[in-house]
Amino acid sequence: MSMITKYFTNVSIKFNPFTPGAKSARIFLSRMPSTTKIDYKVLNGDSKDQQQEIKIVFKDKHVMKADPSEMNVADLTDYFNSHSRKLAIKDSIQE
């Protein structure tokens, strides 16, 4: 299943590359189109903030957050696609 990134305006990712959640975060990041604004922070053992997070801001200003250490890439895709589908339906109704 592919991710619907058309409605993303900003993607923010924080992850520690030496934890299990790093794989999901890296794969998720690799699926973002080059036109999407991406902010990222690589956490290390010295970082005060150790909370890994993927945060998406949609075109309608809705914000969704997920922890990549608790979800695999398929789960993250389903989670963020849920709001993208709502926006796609809204767009198709307006046309």
N, C-alpha and C positions, 0 to 999 in steps of 0.2 A: 504494500500500500504506500502510495506516495503522500508526501506532506503538502498541504495546501498553504503555500507561503505568500500567495498573492495579497493577502490582507494584513501581513506583518509590516509594521512600520519601524520597529526597533526590537532587536534581539540582544539580550544581556545574559552573558554566561559567566559563572564563577565555578571553577572546579580545581581540585587538587589532582595533578596527573599521576599521583602515586596511590590512589584509592580506587576501589571497585567502580565507583560512579564515573570515573574519568572516561571509560570506554564509551558509555552512553552519551556523555557530553561531547566527546570528540566526533563521534559518528553523526550526532545531531548537528553539530557545527558544520560538518562537511556537506550536509544536505542543504545548507542555506545558499540561495542564489547570490551572486556577487553584487546585485543591486540593493540588497537588504543592509540596513545600517546595523552593524554588529559591534557591541561593546563586550570585551572579555577581560577577565582577570584570572590569572593563574595563581592559585593559592599554594603556599608551601607550609612546612612545619612551623615556621616563625610567624605566619599570618595570625593576626588577632581574630579575624573573622574566618572561621573554618567552615561555615555553612555553605555547602555547594548549592547552586541554584541556576535554573534556566528561567528567565523572565521574558515574556513576549508582550509587546504593546501592539494592539491591533489598530486598524485605521479608524475604528469608532471609539478609540481611547480606552477600550477594555484591556485590562491587564490580567495575565494569567502567569502563575509561577508553579514550578515543579522542581523536585529534588532528583537529580540524575542518579544518585546513589540508590534510590528507592524504586526506580522504574527503568525498564529496558527501552531501547529505541522504539520498538513497536508501540509500547505503552505511551511513550512521550508523543509519538505521532498521533495516536488516537486521541489523546488528551487535548492537544492543541488544535487538531482538526475539528473537534466538536464545536468550537466557536467559529472557526473558518467556514464550516458548513452553514451555520446560521447566517453569516454574512453573505454567503453565496446565494442562499435562498432569498434573502432580502433583496439582493441585487437583481435576481431573476424576476422577482415580483414587480420591481420598479421599471423594468424594461418594457 
